[in-house]
Amino acid sequence: MNRPNTRRTLTRFYVYTAMNGLQFGWTTWLAFVLSRGGNPGWAESAFHLAILFGEVPTGIVADLVGRRASMLIGLTIGAAASFGYLGVHGTVAGCLVLALSGLGSTFLSGADTALLYDTAVAEGGPDLARRALARANALQMGSLAVAPIIAGFLYEWQTPAPFIARGLVSLACLAVVWGMADTAGVPRHSESVLTTLRGHVRESFGLVFSSRVLMVLMLFSWGYNALLSMASQYAQAYFPYVGLTMGLTGIIFSLSRVLSAGASALSERMHARWVNLTLRLGPILQSLGYVGMAVTGAVPGAALFTAGEALDGVLYPALQSRLNESIPSARRATLLSVQSLGSSLLMAAAFPAASYLSPVPRIYLATGMAGLALGLWWLAGSRAVGLAAGAAGAGTEAQAQVQTQAQAQEREQEQEQEATAPAGA
């Protein structure tokens, strides 16, 4: 990929991120499905089932076929799902639309991050990639802060309006992504599709089990993303429990998104030493905040919640940068999908279990204690695998080991192909 192409793709990706963050259906779909006689609980289950079954296969598609192609497929399916809300009447239709929406999201998950990271590395190296991830996260959080307000006005005007608007946004995103340059390799023509697929899966999972760095990053990201999701989702019940109205709850959510966007924008300009320090200690501070929410009232709880969300504005892009640095480009989307799948499996187990921890403050106490245990393990584990240094090149030696292992696997595969190739081929 030449430099003009990388610059154009980066610019287009930032536009895509800001537009795709306008998720008008996230805060209105439940009320809409209820109004059409559907059961939102079953519809939500269908959404997560589609993600569980589609996450890793679509990541493989992104690596073998192309990240841009995978994003185009995901946006097309997402647009179809958004327009499909117009036909929702009853539970079955609601389940089908939510399942389609979940499937579309799996084509985007992993593929978009891999494309952004590879493009930024080609343009300016790993440091630019870290800053690009932070900028994209800031743009996304900004859009997510605005989307609920717009969606509320649209829903009051016409109940299907948020979904029509979201479908049109997805189509506009298609046009933006169409002009991006792809970064994924293509399968060797000398191999059958099945051989290529088997080799890719074997080498991808083999890399996780053979690399201590990648294993630590994967395990931590699974737990961290699941716990953060618990804390964010149950805030919808926590704030009314401590005496706040739903209107104030919505304002707190929007404020937390704005602060997260600001923190991501700030981290883009932070020295790598401070980003790494935040990555190591931030999860412990967040977990202490969740414990504080369990034992305090509305005002301190709101302050601790928004502070934790703002801290994630630095933590999330930093963690994604570490993961991307530790995964070879040819298997990046696949293993990022594995990372997302692991978090989804933990959430699928944790959310039903949390329902037995009534009242809501007990959920935050349990989440905070689990987060403290995870944070302390991460603090020790990150130091053990060389991720604790403060310089911009922290972890480089460990990451180089991962790349070397991947290159060795590729050479072995090429030798096997040469040995089994027909004479004269």
Buried (B, 14 or more C-beta within 10 A) or exposed (E): EEEEBBEBBBEBBBBBBBBBBBBBBBBBBBEBBEEBEBBBEBBBBBBBBBBBBBBBBBBBBBBBBBBBBBBBBBBBBBBBBBBBBEEBEEBBBBBBBBBBBBBBBBBBBBBBBBBBBBBBBBBBEBBBBBBBBBBBBBBBBBBBBBBBEBBBEBBEEEBBBBBBBBBBBBBBBBEBBEEBBBBBEEBEEEBEEEBBBEBBBEBBBBBBEBBBBBBBBBBBBBBBBBBBBBBBBBBBEBBBBBEBEEEBBBBBBBBBBBBBBBBBBBBBEBEBEEBBBBBBBBBBBBBBBBBBBBEBEBEBBBBBBBBBBBBBBBBBBBBBBBBBBBBBBBBBBBBBBBBBBBBBBBBBEBBEEBEEBEEBBEBBBBBBBBBBEBBEBBBEBBEEBBBBBEEBEBBBEBBEBBBEBBEEBBEEBEEEBEEEEEEEE
